[in-house]
Amino acid sequence: MKLRRIVTILVKEFQELIRDNKMRATVLVAPLIQILIFGYAATYDIREIPTAVLDRGNSTLSRRLVNQLEASGYFKIQYRLQSPAQIDTLMANGSVWCAVDIPADFGEQIADGKQTALGVSIDAVNSNSATITAGYLSGVIARLNDELIRERAAVLTAAPVRVGTVDNRVRILYNPDLESRNFNVPAIIVQILVVVTLLLTSMAIVKEKEFGTMEQLAVTPIRSSELIIGKALPYAFIGMVDITLICAVAVFYFGVPLLGSLTLLFATSLAFMMSTLAVGLLISIVSKTQQQAMMTSFFFMMPAILLSGFAFPIENMPEPIQYLTYLNPLRYFVVIIRAIFLKGATTAQLVDQIVPLVALGLGALALSAIWFRKRTR
């Protein structure tokens, strides 16, 4: 393998990319448009949840809780009820999604240092919305409890004082505000990256066939491995530029927290692109026309994205399909990128995801080189 031959192919690919106006728009403008559109569209956040409140005691503390529900921006108090029977009626006809039943002795129980529970009803026709609603309510209650503890601590004397709190057994980690954008945008980055790298490389070899230059390359001293690497490197560079752009938009525009290492993010991105570039090259090798390569790429991408755990938890899939996902590089990279963004995960914490990702990438590159050698003999 000679570096000069790889550099020659690399320069040739860059020259073709620079001269093609449509290709420049595809690799630079399209990813930015996609991250902007998907960043807004792919959201499970809900605001102003139609809510009813049954305040049996109408105490100062119960009114404070209701005010905090409204002030959160997540709940819109549309009904103030007089009897529990009204809750079932409103829930049945869909007038409210959430109903909060505050007991008559709510204020007294808190004042006596006891824990008291709220009665909460949530419309679970949409299970995702129900889960989010429950999370928002838990967040409001947790903030109220923190305030009660701080207020009581400020007036503590030498004698021990019991602090009453509102019952709240939910603990939210890594995304305490339950912003679905923080959860979705990192996975959208994965989708954009696979679309750009896979589509571009799926055209790399097949266009040489259509232009009639494949035979010329076949009679040169360039080895198949050198040609594969030379074809892949420009698109790997493009992928790194794209991930830099879309990560910048995710962090600085959408406000998604990036708690982990940028070095680890770019290193794992390169490992992931080994797989997508290799699959793209393999598609290009076996395809006869660019149209065929395009259709084959979409045929691969859709199942890969659906089976990545991006929207549907892999644990909820049938067991045979769960085993199939182990061959999907997106499965590992979705976990990696979310962990880097939201958890600040380190290499040691992600080694069980990084090792199979690298193995899949190396295997796919080797398969592409072997297949290309067979097709050109």
HUCOR-V474486 format. One record per pair of residues at least 12 apart in sequence whose C-alpha atoms are under 10 Angstrom apart, sorted by the first residue. I is the first residue (numbers start at 0). J is the second residue. Records with the same first field share a line. If there is no record, write none. Layout:
BEGIN
I->J + J
END
This chain:
BEGIN
0->221 + 222 + 223 + 224 + 225
1->221 + 222 + 225
2->225 + 229
3->221 + 225
4->220 + 221 + 222 + 225 + 226 + 229
5->221 + 222 + 224 + 225 + 226 + 227 + 228 + 229 + 230 + 232
6->225 + 226 + 228 + 229 + 232
7->226 + 229
8->221 + 225 + 226 + 227 + 228 + 229 + 230 + 231 + 232 + 233
9->226 + 228 + 229 + 230 + 231 + 232 + 233 + 234
10->229 + 230 + 233
11->229 + 230 + 233
12->203 + 229 + 230 + 231 + 232 + 233 + 234
13->230 + 232 + 233 + 234 + 237
16->233 + 234
22->199
25->195 + 199
26->195 + 196 + 199 + 234 + 237 + 238 + 240 + 241
27->195 + 237 + 238 + 240 + 241 + 244 + 245
28->241
29->191 + 195 + 241
30->188 + 191 + 192 + 194 + 195 + 241 + 242 + 244 + 245
31->191 + 241 + 242 + 244 + 245 + 246 + 248
32->245
33->187 + 188 + 190 + 191 + 245
34->184 + 185 + 187 + 188 + 190 + 191 + 244 + 245 + 246 + 248 + 249 + 253
35->184 + 245 + 248 + 249 + 252 + 253
37->180 + 183 + 184 + 187 + 188 + 191
38->179 + 180 + 181 + 183 + 184 + 185 + 187 + 188 + 248 + 249 + 252 + 253
39->180 + 184 + 253
40->180
41->179 + 180 + 182 + 183 + 184 + 187 + 310
42->178 + 179 + 180 + 181 + 182 + 183 + 184
43->127 + 128 + 131 + 177 + 178 + 179 + 180 + 182 + 183
44->73 + 127 + 128 + 131 + 132 + 177 + 178 + 179 + 180
45->72 + 73 + 74 + 128 + 131 + 132 + 135 + 178 + 179
46->71 + 72 + 73 + 74 + 75 + 132
47->69 + 71 + 72 + 73 + 74 + 75 + 76 + 77
48->69 + 72 + 73 + 74 + 75 + 76 + 77 + 95 + 96 + 97 + 128 + 132
49->73 + 74 + 75 + 76 + 77 + 78 + 93 + 94 + 95 + 96 + 97 + 98
50->68 + 69 + 73 + 74 + 75 + 76 + 77 + 78 + 79 + 89 + 90 + 94 + 95 + 96 + 97 + 98 + 99 + 120 + 121
51->74 + 75 + 76 + 77 + 78 + 79 + 80 + 85 + 86 + 89 + 90 + 94 + 95 + 96 + 97 + 98 + 99 + 100 + 119 + 120
52->65 + 76 + 77 + 78 + 79 + 80 + 81 + 83 + 86 + 97 + 98 + 99 + 100 + 101 + 119
53->65 + 78 + 79 + 80 + 81 + 82 + 83 + 85 + 86 + 98 + 99 + 100 + 101 + 102 + 103 + 118
54->79 + 80 + 81 + 82 + 99 + 100 + 101 + 102 + 103 + 105
55->80 + 81 + 82 + 83 + 100 + 101 + 102 + 103 + 104 + 105
56->101 + 102 + 103 + 104 + 105 + 106 + 107
57->101 + 102 + 103 + 104 + 105 + 106
58->101 + 103 + 104 + 105 + 106 + 107
59->105 + 106
60->105 + 106 + 107 + 109 + 110 + 143
61->101 + 102 + 103 + 104 + 105 + 106
62->101 + 106
63->143
64->101 + 139 + 140 + 143 + 165
65->99 + 101 + 139
67->139 + 140 + 142 + 143
68->135 + 136 + 138 + 139 + 140 + 143
69->139
70->139
71->135 + 136 + 138 + 139
72->135
73->132 + 135 + 136 + 139
74->96 + 97 + 132 + 135 + 136
75->95 + 97
76->95 + 97 + 98 + 99
77->94 + 95
78->94 + 95 + 98
79->98 + 99
80->98 + 99 + 100
82->100
83->98 + 100
85->98
86->98 + 99 + 100 + 120
87->120
90->120 + 121 + 122
91->122
93->122 + 124
95->120 + 121 + 122
96->120 + 121 + 122 + 123 + 124 + 125 + 128 + 129 + 132
97->119 + 120 + 121 + 122 + 123 + 129 + 132 + 133 + 136
98->118 + 119 + 120 + 121 + 122
99->117 + 118 + 119 + 120 + 121 + 136
100->116 + 117 + 118 + 119 + 120
101->115 + 116 + 117 + 118 + 119
102->115 + 116 + 117 + 118
105->117 + 164 + 165
106->163
107->163
108->163 + 164 + 165
109->147 + 161 + 162 + 163 + 164 + 165
110->147 + 161 + 162 + 163 + 164
111->160 + 161 + 162 + 163 + 164
112->151 + 160 + 161 + 162 + 163 + 164
113->161 + 162 + 163 + 164 + 165 + 166
114->162 + 163 + 164 + 165 + 166 + 167
115->163 + 164 + 165 + 166 + 167
116->164 + 165 + 166 + 167
117->140 + 165 + 166 + 167
119->133 + 136
120->133
121->133
131->176 + 177 + 178 + 179
132->177
133->169
134->169 + 170 + 171 + 175 + 176 + 177
135->175 + 176 + 177 + 178
136->167 + 169
137->166 + 167 + 168 + 169 + 170 + 171
138->167 + 169 + 170 + 171 + 175 + 176 + 177
139->167 + 176
140->164 + 165 + 166 + 167 + 168 + 169
141->164 + 165 + 166 + 167 + 168 + 169 + 170
143->164 + 165
144->162 + 163 + 164 + 165 + 166 + 167
145->164
146->164
147->162 + 163 + 164 + 165
148->161 + 162 + 163 + 164
149->162
150->162
151->163
172->341 + 342
173->256 + 338 + 340 + 341 + 342 + 343
174->256 + 341 + 342
178->255
180->249 + 253 + 254 + 255
181->249 + 250 + 253 + 254 + 255 + 256 + 257 + 337 + 340 + 341
182->255 + 309 + 310 + 337 + 338 + 340 + 341
183->255 + 309 + 310 + 333 + 337
184->245 + 246 + 248 + 249 + 250 + 253 + 255 + 336 + 337 + 340
185->245 + 246 + 249 + 250 + 255 + 257 + 309 + 332 + 333 + 334 + 335 + 336 + 337 + 338 + 339 + 340 + 341
186->304 + 307 + 308 + 309 + 310 + 329 + 332 + 333 + 334 + 335 + 336 + 337
187->245 + 249 + 304 + 309 + 333
188->241 + 242 + 245 + 246 + 249 + 333 + 336
189->242 + 268 + 271 + 304 + 307 + 309 + 329 + 332 + 333 + 336 + 337
190->300 + 301 + 303 + 304 + 307 + 309 + 329 + 333
191->238 + 241 + 242 + 245
192->237 + 238 + 239 + 241 + 242 + 245 + 268 + 271 + 272 + 275
193->238 + 271 + 272 + 274 + 275 + 276 + 279 + 300 + 303 + 304 + 328 + 329
194->275 + 279 + 296 + 297 + 300 + 301 + 304
195->234 + 237 + 238 + 241 + 275 + 276
196->231 + 234 + 235 + 236 + 237 + 238 + 239 + 241 + 272 + 273 + 274 + 275 + 276 + 277 + 278 + 279 + 280
197->234 + 272 + 274 + 275 + 276 + 277 + 278 + 279 + 280 + 282 + 283 + 293 + 296 + 297 + 299 + 300
198->275 + 276 + 278 + 279 + 280 + 282 + 283 + 292 + 293 + 294 + 295 + 296 + 297 + 300
199->231 + 234 + 237 + 276 + 279 + 280 + 283 + 293 + 296
200->230 + 231 + 232 + 233 + 234 + 235 + 275 + 276 + 277 + 278 + 279 + 280 + 281 + 282 + 283 + 292 + 296
201->275 + 276 + 277 + 278 + 279 + 280 + 281 + 282 + 283 + 284 + 285 + 286 + 289 + 291 + 292 + 293 + 294 + 295 + 296
202->279 + 280 + 282 + 283 + 284 + 286 + 288 + 289 + 290 + 291 + 292 + 293 + 296
203->227 + 230 + 231 + 234 + 279 + 280 + 281 + 282 + 283 + 284 + 289 + 292
204->226 + 227 + 230 + 279 + 280 + 281 + 282 + 283 + 284 + 285 + 286 + 287 + 288 + 289 + 292 + 371
205->280 + 282 + 283 + 284 + 285 + 286 + 287 + 288 + 289 + 290 + 291 + 292
206->283 + 284 + 286 + 287 + 288 + 289 + 292
207->283 + 288 + 289
208->283 + 284 + 286 + 287 + 288 + 289
209->287 + 288 + 289
213->375
214->375
216->375
217->372 + 375 + 376
218->375
222->368 + 372
223->367 + 368 + 369 + 370 + 371 + 372 + 373 + 375
224->364 + 365 + 367 + 368 + 369 + 371 + 372
225->368
226->368 + 371
227->276 + 277 + 280 + 281 + 364 + 365 + 367 + 368 + 371
228->276 + 277 + 364 + 368
230->276 + 280
231->272 + 273 + 275 + 276 + 277 + 279 + 280 + 364
232->273 + 276
234->272 + 276
235->268 + 269 + 272 + 273 + 275 + 276
236->269 + 272
238->268 + 269 + 272 + 276
239->265 + 266 + 268 + 269 + 272
242->264 + 265 + 268
243->261 + 265
246->261 + 264 + 340
250->340
255->340 + 341
256->339 + 340 + 341 + 342 + 343
257->336 + 337 + 338 + 339 + 340 + 341 + 342 + 343
258->338 + 339 + 340 + 341 + 342 + 343 + 344
259->336 + 337 + 338 + 339 + 340 + 341 + 342 + 343 + 344 + 345 + 346
260->339 + 340 + 343 + 344 + 345 + 346
261->339 + 340
263->335 + 336 + 339 + 344 + 345 + 346
264->332 + 335 + 336 + 339 + 340 + 345 + 346
265->336
266->353
267->331 + 332 + 335 + 336 + 346 + 349 + 352 + 353 + 356 + 357
268->332 + 335 + 336
269->357 + 360
270->328 + 332 + 353 + 354 + 356 + 357 + 358 + 359 + 360 + 361
271->328 + 329 + 331 + 332 + 353 + 356 + 357 + 359 + 360
272->328 + 332 + 356 + 357 + 360
273->328 + 356 + 357 + 358 + 359 + 360 + 361 + 362 + 363 + 364
274->327 + 328 + 329 + 356 + 357 + 358 + 359 + 360 + 361 + 362 + 363 + 364
275->300 + 328 + 329 + 359 + 360 + 363 + 364
276->360 + 363 + 364 + 367
277->359 + 360 + 361 + 362 + 363 + 364 + 365 + 366 + 367 + 368
278->296 + 299 + 360 + 363 + 364 + 366 + 367
279->292 + 293 + 295 + 296 + 299 + 363 + 367
280->292 + 363 + 364 + 366 + 367 + 368 + 371
281->363 + 364 + 366 + 367 + 368 + 369 + 370 + 371
282->294 + 295 + 296 + 299 + 367
283->295 + 296 + 367 + 371
284->367 + 368 + 370 + 371 + 372 + 374 + 375
285->367 + 370 + 371 + 374
300->329
302->324 + 327
303->324 + 326 + 327 + 328 + 329 + 330
304->327 + 328 + 329 + 330 + 333
305->324 + 329 + 330
306->320 + 321 + 323 + 324 + 325 + 327 + 329 + 330
307->324 + 325 + 327 + 328 + 329 + 330 + 331 + 332 + 333 + 334
308->324 + 329 + 330 + 331 + 333 + 334
309->329 + 330 + 333 + 334
313->330
325->355 + 356 + 359
326->355 + 356 + 359
327->355 + 356 + 359
328->352 + 353 + 355 + 356 + 357 + 358 + 359 + 360
329->356
330->352 + 356
331->349 + 351 + 352 + 353 + 354 + 355 + 356 + 357
332->352 + 353 + 356
333->352
334->349 + 352 + 353
335->348 + 349 + 350 + 351 + 352 + 353 + 356
336->349
END
